[in-house]
Amino acid sequence: MLGIGELYGSPSFLTFILPMWVVAVGIVFTVSVT
């Protein structure tokens, strides 16, 4: 994640929030399916 943050530079908060949203949606989807 640090490498991605350094790569993009400015939108560092976006590269941090986006994976968290993906994980959160994935958890909700997994729970709702099972």
C-alpha positions in Angstrom: 0.0 0.0 0.0 2.9 2.4 0.8 4.3 1.8 -2.7 1.0 2.7 -4.3 0.7 5.8 -2.1 4.2 7.0 -3.1 3.4 6.2 -6.8 0.3 8.4 -7.0 1.5 11.0 -4.5 -1.3 13.5 -4.2 -4.4 11.3 -3.9 -2.8 9.4 -1.0 -6.1 9.4 1.0 -7.9 8.0 -2.0 -5.5 5.1 -2.4 -6.1 4.4 1.4 -9.9 4.8 1.4 -10.5 2.8 -1.8 -9.1 -0.5 -0.6 -11.0 -0.1 2.7 -14.2 0.4 0.7 -13.4 -2.7 -1.4 -12.8 -4.8 1.8 -15.9 -3.5 3.5 -18.1 -4.2 0.4 -16.5 -7.6 0.1 -17.3 -8.4 3.8 -20.9 -7.2 3.5 -21.3 -9.2 0.3 -19.8 -12.4 1.8 -22.0 -12.1 4.9 -25.2 -11.4 2.9 -24.5 -14.4 0.6 -23.7 -16.8 3.5 
